Amino acid sequence: MTGPTYDDRDGTPGPGGEPSPDARSTTTSRDMARTRVSGIWVASVAAVVVLLLLLIFILQNSESVKINFFGANPTLPVGVALLLAAVLGALLVALIGAARMVQLRRAARKMARTSR
């Protein structure tokens, strides 16, 4: 057989003429192409882990507390109240971010029109 030969897994040439079985059959993670399916799989596993941790948090913090929010006075478990506060905070941040993106897009369009 002609061509380069490899004696070990790190790809260094070796004597002989035949690559070793280890060198021929090994593939590293950097050789594998990432696909959309693999990305979705990783994201799904991460989401399940986060949801499991949230469920454990809510179940461990089941003591009821009275919440005062703009005149509403519900009684909720502590875990649920904190989760709702986190979700409302995330929505507020997303709203502010969306407004900023719209502002920047308008500025970019205006700049593109004036540069013509």
C-alpha positions, 0 to 999 in steps of 0.5 A: 500500500502506498501513501503515508503511514501512521503508527499511533493515534496522534497521527505521527508517521511510523515505520512499516507501511500500514497504518495501525488499526487504532489510527484508522478507526479513531475519530475525534469529536472535532472531526464530527460535524455538528448538525441541527438535530444534535443542537436541538438534542443538546438544547432539549436535554438542557431544558429538561434539566432546568425544568427539573431543577425548577420543579425541585425548587418549587416543591421545596419552597411550598410555604405560602406567602401573601404578595402585594402587587399593584393592588392585588393580594394573592397568596402563593407558595414562595417558589411560585412567587419567585418563579413568576418574579423571574419570568416577569423580569425576563419579559421586561428585559426582552421588551427593552431589548426588542425596543432597542433593536427596533431603534437600531434598525430604524437608525440603520435604515435611515443611514442607508437611505442617506448614504445613497 
